[in-house]
Amino acid sequence: MAEEKPSKDSETIRYSVCSEYNIPFDKDKNDDEKKASTSSASTSSTTSMTASSSSSVLDKGVVESRGMIGPNNTPKTREEVTEEIQSFLDAPVTLEREVRGFLSIVMFLTRLPVPKGINIHPGVLMKGMVYLPTVGAVLGLMLAVVFDFGTVALGLPPLVAAAMATATGWTLTGCFHEDGLCDSADGIGGGWNRAQILKIMTDSRVGTYGCAAMVLYTITKLQLLAALDMSYWKFGSDTCSSRTVRDCLGSCQGAGPALIISQMLARLTSPYMIRRWDYIDDQDGPKSSFYAFMIQAKLLVTRPRVIIAVSYCFIVSTFLYGPYLAVVLILAVLLFAHRAGKYGERILGGVMGDYLGATICLCELLVLTVLLIGQNYQQQQSSSSLRELVSQLHNMLTADNDVTNLFVDNRFMAIAKFVVMCGAYWTWCWLAKNVAYQSPDDSRSDTKNNETTESKETKPKEDARSAVRSEASRILERPTSTFRERYDATQTYLDALAKPVGSLGLLESWAARLAALQRTLEPTTDRVACLIFAGDHGAAAAPADGGEGCSLYPQAVTRSVLVGLQRGVAGASVLSKANDVTLRVVDVGVVGEDTFQGGNVISSPSKLVDGTRNFCKESAMSSEQCKQCIQIGKNYLKEVVAETKSKVVVLGEVGIGNTTSSSALIAALTSRPPEQICGGGAFATRELQESAVAKKISIVKKALSLHFAAGNDGVCADNVSAVDAIEKLGGAEIASMVGAMLQASELDLAILVDGFIVTAAALVAVSMDPRVCRVLFFASRSAESGQGMALEKIKAISRANDIPYDETPALSMGLRMGEATAGLLAVNLLRSSAAVLSSMATIQEILS
């Protein structure tokens, strides 16, 4: 997630934390670009680009542009690459396209040369993920030949031969996956939140955790290969003539076959994890703009292609080790990949290149471990001594009637295989150097680009919209751009559209905010989710039950509203259907042990069964309960976003008495007197009841006096902590909304803020983390005067952190129902703002 320009106070905090965790502190905002320019040479192995002759690292921009260079070395636009990726989704399967996909994987994974005309296009790369295990098997075969050459032909100890094979693998791949292991270890070990983990992972320098992980990985791998010992290639047996399938399959042992299987199966994890989890963008890294296209292209990793990859792995594993061990290996790898994906989703929000590389490295160790356990088990089952085993090997070497014995290694065979491998390698390099490859897709692309070039020659004036749009897109996609820079660039583009400057008012501000969050001039708003949290408040209970009776409605109404939502007849149910929004309601604190299960209303297993306590007598929640509710909000937001693939979430609430709680929160955090904050809340009639307002003011003053030593006027000091306020005055549903907003900020998701209560939650969230201001879209001007006070405070926090702020909420319709109804009505306004941004013409286009 993009970091905002910190204030001096936050900069001091960051420095102290970085010092504590021994993490480099980069005051210069451009340090990320400097780090990107020092990317290790291992990254260069994944491209066909060459480094500057005067430097050992890639030139600036090479990594970002790989696979996105058109004819005459002109860069392709974002729209062109996106269009190509979309065309791949609909393209039929042909031999030419599959060959291109295979060669792209060879180029991506190894340092082997490929025919001219092959580049790492993100669409081709994702479609070619099915061949990742195939290329891994070929690499493993080469390493096995090197290992056997060392042990058999040269007579070296297995540990030394294992080191030879490992060094060969690093040479062939440029330590591609090992680089990911080091970066992931540094990020996960040294980062304390998602933003810091991603930031550290994008730093090309290797830190303490990375070094430790690499050393442990290398030692473990060498020891496992040495323990597996010399290769034993056995295909079939003496009973193969009985035509029993099991007897005719492989029963290989040793490090050679294990290298083939481990290199192949470890790379099976990538297509499975890319298919199963979101591919995230390392937004501060040098490869960000390239990975942004891979996020679009991940749909090309289809379920049938993953199944094909699994089937191929099973066949090869069965050929070498038999069906039983093959099944065990496949299941172990898929289970490991699933757990790794779950962990990546929790700490990163999905999977990314470095994390996939780390998973491959660790999966190699897993496969080698399983093979060693299986080999030891087979040896324990056998009653043959070592001398008997040597005798059996001698008999098999001298047998004339067993064709499969030709595969048993001796010195001559080891040398012969090594020579054949070297010959095959040199032949491949010669062909790659002298043979050019061009797929039908490239031919059509070249024709289209040539036509475009000719058109430009006949039309020397550059299209004004293209120029201003390209500049805005460049800033939006730049990894190091701040939110303010992205917002301003989008505003400049909006000013060039066919309308008076600023004439669409808040629609333009929303469009700029949305584009800055999603880093594109074509933001996605088609999928929207609505997340409503519900809870009861102790202050709303009747005085006879220990409450204050702060609402005109009894506590039981909260549960009744949830029943209506479950039946699909409540306000939020109707409006979500009318606006094509997915609705989810979570009970986090409704009084009663009866839970909601099924449909769109569920009770959290961690809910506060008794609701919150009466904040006029004690803290509404304990510290642990408050943290628990915040975490519930984070978890359910991630869950609904993962389920619906939404980029926009409407937040809402249900809870009798939460207007009083929200008034107290705003009064505490703004240091305003309750008389300026409190309003009527939920009316029982169409007329405002002054007595009800006076009672609410009295309750709020009582709570503020108890917890924050407010005077008779109810005004608190200006140093009230947001954490203390939500713990002492808040509700379970308000705390959960705070958690959801904090999580949305981590994911750069747009949040439509419903009304007064959700605005109070927003004030708490931005007081805890000012970056939350970026994701907030205020839907409605509330009838409660306290909302204006909260908006003023949020505006001040935004300005202090250089974050753009919308001067007014979108709707002013006298809405005060809650249940996210105002946010749901504003969904189509947000969609309209996205449409203006992506489809409206410039004034020059209209006039021409």
PyMOL commands that set and color helices and strands:
alter all, ss='L'
color gray80, all
select helices_A, chain A and resi 8-20+31-37+41-44+62-65+71-73+78-90+95-109+122-153+158-173+176-190+194-201+208-228+238-242+246-248+255-266+269-276+288-300+303-321+323-348+353-381+386-398+403-407+411-434+440-458+464-477+483-495+506-518+538-540+543-545+556-567+571-578+623-644+658-670+674-677+690-708+722-729+732-747+756-768+770-775+786-800+821-825+827-839+843-847
alter helices_A, ss='H'
color red, helices_A
select strands_A, chain A and resi 528-535+582-589+601-603+648-654+750-753+776-778
alter strands_A, ss='S'
color yellow, strands_A
deselect
rebuild
show_as cartoon
